[in-house]
Amino acid sequence: MSKTFPVLIQQNEDGIYTVECPSIEGCRSSGASVDEAMENIKEHITLCLAVSGNNIEPKTILIGQVVLP
């Protein structure tokens, strides 16, 4: 059975893409491109699931915007 985990991708000041899986504490990775960062986080999530015995469930993540005057 497949699981879908939300991830947050940001580009840092050096142009590197960092990616975090908020459902798994400390699960972060990076890459020179979005594709590379996504492949790296998939590997990291897979390892975290293996260590946990596949007992981690995805969380619902909401992202909003704040408008400042």
BAVOFI-180251 format. One record per atom (N, C-alpha, C): residue in three letters; residue number from 1; atom name; z, x, y. Coordinates in Angstrom, 1 decimal, padded with zeros to 4 digits. Example, Ala and Ser with C-alpha at 12.3 -4.5 7.8 and 13.67 -1.06 7.14 Angstrom:
// residues 2
ATOM, ALA, 1, N, 007.8, 013.2, -005.7 $
ATOM, ALA, 1, CA, 007.8, 012.3, -004.5 $
ATOM, ALA, 1, C, 007.8, 013.2, -003.3 $
ATOM, SER, 2, N, 007.1, 012.8, -002.2 $
ATOM, SER, 2, CA, 007.1, 013.7, -001.1 $
ATOM, SER, 2, C, 007.9, 012.9, 000.0 $
This chain:
// residues 69
ATOM, MET, 1, N, 000.0, 000.8, -001.2 $
ATOM, MET, 1, CA, 000.0, 000.0, 000.0 $
ATOM, MET, 1, C, 000.0, 000.9, 001.2 $
ATOM, SER, 2, N, -000.9, 000.6, 002.1 $
ATOM, SER, 2, CA, -001.0, 001.4, 003.3 $
ATOM, SER, 2, C, 000.0, 001.0, 004.4 $
ATOM, LYS, 3, N, 000.4, 001.9, 005.3 $
ATOM, LYS, 3, CA, 001.3, 001.6, 006.4 $
ATOM, LYS, 3, C, 000.6, 002.1, 007.6 $
ATOM, THR, 4, N, 000.8, 001.3, 008.7 $
ATOM, THR, 4, CA, 000.2, 001.8, 010.0 $
ATOM, THR, 4, C, 001.3, 002.1, 010.9 $
ATOM, PHE, 5, N, 001.4, 003.3, 011.4 $
ATOM, PHE, 5, CA, 002.4, 003.8, 012.3 $
ATOM, PHE, 5, C, 001.8, 004.0, 013.7 $
ATOM, PRO, 6, N, 002.5, 003.4, 014.7 $
ATOM, PRO, 6, CA, 002.0, 003.7, 016.1 $
ATOM, PRO, 6, C, 002.3, 005.1, 016.5 $
ATOM, VAL, 7, N, 001.4, 005.7, 017.3 $
ATOM, VAL, 7, CA, 001.7, 007.0, 017.8 $
ATOM, VAL, 7, C, 001.4, 007.0, 019.3 $
ATOM, LEU, 8, N, 002.0, 007.9, 020.0 $
ATOM, LEU, 8, CA, 001.8, 008.1, 021.5 $
ATOM, LEU, 8, C, 001.2, 009.4, 021.7 $
ATOM, ILE, 9, N, 000.0, 009.4, 022.4 $
ATOM, ILE, 9, CA, -000.7, 010.7, 022.6 $
ATOM, ILE, 9, C, -000.7, 010.9, 024.1 $
ATOM, GLN, 10, N, -000.4, 012.2, 024.4 $
ATOM, GLN, 10, CA, -000.4, 012.6, 025.8 $
ATOM, GLN, 10, C, -001.1, 014.0, 025.9 $
ATOM, GLN, 11, N, -001.8, 014.2, 027.0 $
ATOM, GLN, 11, CA, -002.3, 015.6, 027.3 $
ATOM, GLN, 11, C, -001.4, 016.3, 028.2 $
ATOM, ASN, 12, N, -001.0, 017.5, 027.8 $
ATOM, ASN, 12, CA, -000.1, 018.3, 028.7 $
ATOM, ASN, 12, C, -000.8, 019.1, 029.7 $
ATOM, GLU, 13, N, -000.1, 019.8, 030.6 $
ATOM, GLU, 13, CA, -000.7, 020.5, 031.7 $
ATOM, GLU, 13, C, -001.6, 021.7, 031.2 $
ATOM, ASP, 14, N, -001.5, 022.1, 030.0 $
ATOM, ASP, 14, CA, -002.4, 023.1, 029.4 $
ATOM, ASP, 14, C, -003.6, 022.6, 028.7 $
ATOM, GLY, 15, N, -003.7, 021.2, 028.7 $
ATOM, GLY, 15, CA, -004.9, 020.6, 028.1 $
ATOM, GLY, 15, C, -004.7, 020.3, 026.6 $
ATOM, ILE, 16, N, -003.5, 020.6, 026.1 $
ATOM, ILE, 16, CA, -003.2, 020.4, 024.6 $
ATOM, ILE, 16, C, -002.8, 018.9, 024.5 $
ATOM, TYR, 17, N, -003.2, 018.3, 023.4 $
ATOM, TYR, 17, CA, -002.8, 016.9, 023.2 $
ATOM, TYR, 17, C, -001.6, 016.9, 022.3 $
ATOM, THR, 18, N, -000.5, 016.3, 022.8 $
ATOM, THR, 18, CA, 000.7, 016.1, 022.0 $
ATOM, THR, 18, C, 000.7, 014.7, 021.5 $
ATOM, VAL, 19, N, 001.2, 014.5, 020.3 $
ATOM, VAL, 19, CA, 001.3, 013.2, 019.6 $
ATOM, VAL, 19, C, 002.6, 013.0, 019.0 $
ATOM, GLU, 20, N, 003.2, 011.8, 019.2 $
ATOM, GLU, 20, CA, 004.6, 011.5, 018.6 $
ATOM, GLU, 20, C, 004.5, 010.2, 017.9 $
ATOM, CYS, 21, N, 005.2, 010.1, 016.8 $
ATOM, CYS, 21, CA, 005.4, 008.9, 016.1 $
ATOM, CYS, 21, C, 006.8, 008.4, 016.3 $
ATOM, PRO, 22, N, 007.0, 007.4, 017.2 $
ATOM, PRO, 22, CA, 008.3, 006.9, 017.6 $
ATOM, PRO, 22, C, 009.1, 006.3, 016.4 $
ATOM, SER, 23, N, 008.4, 005.9, 015.4 $
ATOM, SER, 23, CA, 009.1, 005.3, 014.2 $
ATOM, SER, 23, C, 009.9, 006.3, 013.4 $
ATOM, ILE, 24, N, 009.5, 007.6, 013.6 $
ATOM, ILE, 24, CA, 010.2, 008.7, 012.8 $
ATOM, ILE, 24, C, 010.8, 009.7, 013.8 $
ATOM, GLU, 25, N, 012.1, 009.7, 013.8 $
ATOM, GLU, 25, CA, 012.7, 010.6, 014.8 $
ATOM, GLU, 25, C, 012.3, 012.1, 014.6 $
ATOM, GLY, 26, N, 011.8, 012.7, 015.7 $
ATOM, GLY, 26, CA, 011.4, 014.1, 015.6 $
ATOM, GLY, 26, C, 010.0, 014.4, 015.1 $
ATOM, CYS, 27, N, 009.3, 013.3, 014.8 $
ATOM, CYS, 27, CA, 007.9, 013.5, 014.3 $
ATOM, CYS, 27, C, 006.9, 013.7, 015.4 $
ATOM, ARG, 28, N, 006.6, 014.9, 015.6 $
ATOM, ARG, 28, CA, 005.7, 015.3, 016.7 $
ATOM, ARG, 28, C, 004.7, 016.3, 016.2 $
ATOM, SER, 29, N, 003.5, 016.3, 016.8 $
ATOM, SER, 29, CA, 002.6, 017.4, 016.5 $
ATOM, SER, 29, C, 001.6, 017.6, 017.7 $
ATOM, SER, 30, N, 000.6, 018.4, 017.6 $
ATOM, SER, 30, CA, -000.3, 018.6, 018.7 $
ATOM, SER, 30, C, -001.6, 019.1, 018.2 $
ATOM, GLY, 31, N, -002.6, 019.2, 019.1 $
ATOM, GLY, 31, CA, -003.9, 019.7, 018.8 $
ATOM, GLY, 31, C, -004.7, 020.0, 020.0 $
ATOM, ALA, 32, N, -005.8, 020.7, 019.8 $
ATOM, ALA, 32, CA, -006.6, 021.1, 021.0 $
ATOM, ALA, 32, C, -007.5, 019.9, 021.4 $
ATOM, SER, 33, N, -007.7, 018.9, 020.5 $
ATOM, SER, 33, CA, -008.4, 017.7, 020.8 $
ATOM, SER, 33, C, -007.6, 016.5, 020.2 $
ATOM, VAL, 34, N, -008.0, 015.3, 020.7 $
ATOM, VAL, 34, CA, -007.3, 014.1, 020.2 $
ATOM, VAL, 34, C, -007.5, 014.0, 018.6 $
ATOM, ASP, 35, N, -008.7, 014.3, 018.2 $
ATOM, ASP, 35, CA, -009.0, 014.2, 016.7 $
ATOM, ASP, 35, C, -008.1, 015.2, 015.9 $
ATOM, GLU, 36, N, -008.0, 016.4, 016.4 $
ATOM, GLU, 36, CA, -007.1, 017.4, 015.8 $
ATOM, GLU, 36, C, -005.6, 017.0, 015.8 $
ATOM, ALA, 37, N, -005.2, 016.5, 016.9 $
ATOM, ALA, 37, CA, -003.8, 016.0, 017.1 $
ATOM, ALA, 37, C, -003.5, 014.8, 016.1 $
ATOM, MET, 38, N, -004.5, 013.9, 015.9 $
ATOM, MET, 38, CA, -004.3, 012.8, 015.0 $
ATOM, MET, 38, C, -004.3, 013.3, 013.6 $
ATOM, GLU, 39, N, -005.1, 014.2, 013.2 $
ATOM, GLU, 39, CA, -005.1, 014.7, 011.8 $
ATOM, GLU, 39, C, -003.7, 015.4, 011.6 $
ATOM, ASN, 40, N, -003.3, 016.2, 012.6 $
ATOM, ASN, 40, CA, -002.0, 016.9, 012.4 $
ATOM, ASN, 40, C, -000.8, 015.9, 012.3 $
ATOM, ILE, 41, N, -000.8, 014.8, 013.0 $
ATOM, ILE, 41, CA, 000.3, 013.9, 013.0 $
ATOM, ILE, 41, C, 000.2, 013.1, 011.6 $
ATOM, LYS, 42, N, -001.0, 012.8, 011.1 $
ATOM, LYS, 42, CA, -001.1, 012.2, 009.8 $
ATOM, LYS, 42, C, -000.4, 013.0, 008.7 $
ATOM, GLU, 43, N, -000.7, 014.3, 008.8 $
ATOM, GLU, 43, CA, 000.0, 015.2, 007.8 $
ATOM, GLU, 43, C, 001.5, 015.2, 008.0 $
ATOM, HIS, 44, N, 002.0, 015.2, 009.2 $
ATOM, HIS, 44, CA, 003.4, 015.3, 009.5 $
ATOM, HIS, 44, C, 004.0, 014.0, 009.0 $
ATOM, ILE, 45, N, 003.4, 012.8, 009.3 $
ATOM, ILE, 45, CA, 004.0, 011.5, 008.9 $
ATOM, ILE, 45, C, 004.0, 011.5, 007.3 $
ATOM, THR, 46, N, 003.0, 011.9, 006.7 $
ATOM, THR, 46, CA, 002.9, 012.0, 005.2 $
ATOM, THR, 46, C, 004.1, 012.8, 004.7 $
ATOM, LEU, 47, N, 004.3, 013.9, 005.2 $
ATOM, LEU, 47, CA, 005.4, 014.8, 004.8 $
ATOM, LEU, 47, C, 006.8, 014.1, 005.0 $
ATOM, CYS, 48, N, 007.0, 013.5, 006.2 $
ATOM, CYS, 48, CA, 008.2, 012.8, 006.5 $
ATOM, CYS, 48, C, 008.4, 011.6, 005.5 $
ATOM, LEU, 49, N, 007.4, 010.9, 005.1 $
ATOM, LEU, 49, CA, 007.5, 009.8, 004.2 $
ATOM, LEU, 49, C, 007.9, 010.4, 002.8 $
ATOM, ALA, 50, N, 007.3, 011.5, 002.4 $
ATOM, ALA, 50, CA, 007.6, 012.1, 001.1 $
ATOM, ALA, 50, C, 009.0, 012.5, 001.0 $
ATOM, VAL, 51, N, 009.5, 013.1, 002.1 $
ATOM, VAL, 51, CA, 010.9, 013.5, 002.1 $
ATOM, VAL, 51, C, 011.9, 012.3, 002.1 $
ATOM, SER, 52, N, 011.5, 011.2, 002.7 $
ATOM, SER, 52, CA, 012.4, 010.1, 002.8 $
ATOM, SER, 52, C, 012.3, 009.2, 001.6 $
ATOM, GLY, 53, N, 011.4, 009.5, 000.7 $
ATOM, GLY, 53, CA, 011.2, 008.6, -000.5 $
ATOM, GLY, 53, C, 010.4, 007.4, -000.1 $
ATOM, ASN, 54, N, 009.6, 007.5, 001.0 $
ATOM, ASN, 54, CA, 008.7, 006.4, 001.5 $
ATOM, ASN, 54, C, 009.5, 005.3, 002.0 $
ATOM, ASN, 55, N, 010.8, 005.5, 002.5 $
ATOM, ASN, 55, CA, 011.7, 004.5, 003.0 $
ATOM, ASN, 55, C, 011.6, 004.3, 004.5 $
ATOM, ILE, 56, N, 010.6, 004.7, 005.1 $
ATOM, ILE, 56, CA, 010.5, 004.6, 006.6 $
ATOM, ILE, 56, C, 009.5, 003.5, 006.9 $
ATOM, GLU, 57, N, 009.9, 002.5, 007.7 $
ATOM, GLU, 57, CA, 009.0, 001.4, 008.0 $
ATOM, GLU, 57, C, 008.5, 001.6, 009.5 $
ATOM, PRO, 58, N, 007.3, 001.2, 009.8 $
ATOM, PRO, 58, CA, 006.8, 001.3, 011.2 $
ATOM, PRO, 58, C, 007.6, 000.4, 012.1 $
ATOM, LYS, 59, N, 007.7, 000.8, 013.3 $
ATOM, LYS, 59, CA, 008.4, 000.0, 014.3 $
ATOM, LYS, 59, C, 007.3, -000.6, 015.3 $
ATOM, THR, 60, N, 007.6, -001.7, 015.9 $
ATOM, THR, 60, CA, 006.8, -002.2, 016.9 $
ATOM, THR, 60, C, 007.1, -001.5, 018.2 $
ATOM, ILE, 61, N, 006.0, -001.0, 018.8 $
ATOM, ILE, 61, CA, 006.2, -000.2, 020.0 $
ATOM, ILE, 61, C, 005.5, -001.0, 021.1 $
ATOM, LEU, 62, N, 006.1, -001.3, 022.2 $
ATOM, LEU, 62, CA, 005.5, -001.9, 023.4 $
ATOM, LEU, 62, C, 005.4, -000.9, 024.5 $
ATOM, ILE, 63, N, 004.2, -000.9, 025.1 $
ATOM, ILE, 63, CA, 004.0, -000.1, 026.3 $
ATOM, ILE, 63, C, 003.6, -001.0, 027.5 $
ATOM, GLY, 64, N, 004.3, -000.8, 028.5 $
ATOM, GLY, 64, CA, 004.0, -001.6, 029.7 $
ATOM, GLY, 64, C, 003.7, -000.7, 030.9 $
ATOM, GLN, 65, N, 003.5, -001.3, 032.0 $
ATOM, GLN, 65, CA, 003.2, -000.6, 033.2 $
ATOM, GLN, 65, C, 004.1, -001.1, 034.3 $
ATOM, VAL, 66, N, 004.4, -000.2, 035.2 $
ATOM, VAL, 66, CA, 005.2, -000.5, 036.4 $
ATOM, VAL, 66, C, 004.4, -000.3, 037.6 $
ATOM, VAL, 67, N, 004.3, -001.3, 038.5 $
ATOM, VAL, 67, CA, 003.6, -001.1, 039.7 $
ATOM, VAL, 67, C, 004.6, -000.9, 040.8 $
ATOM, LEU, 68, N, 004.4, 000.2, 041.5 $
ATOM, LEU, 68, CA, 005.2, 000.6, 042.6 $
ATOM, LEU, 68, C, 004.5, 000.3, 043.9 $
ATOM, PRO, 69, N, 005.3, -000.2, 044.9 $
ATOM, PRO, 69, CA, 004.6, -000.5, 046.2 $
ATOM, PRO, 69, C, 004.1, 000.8, 046.9 $
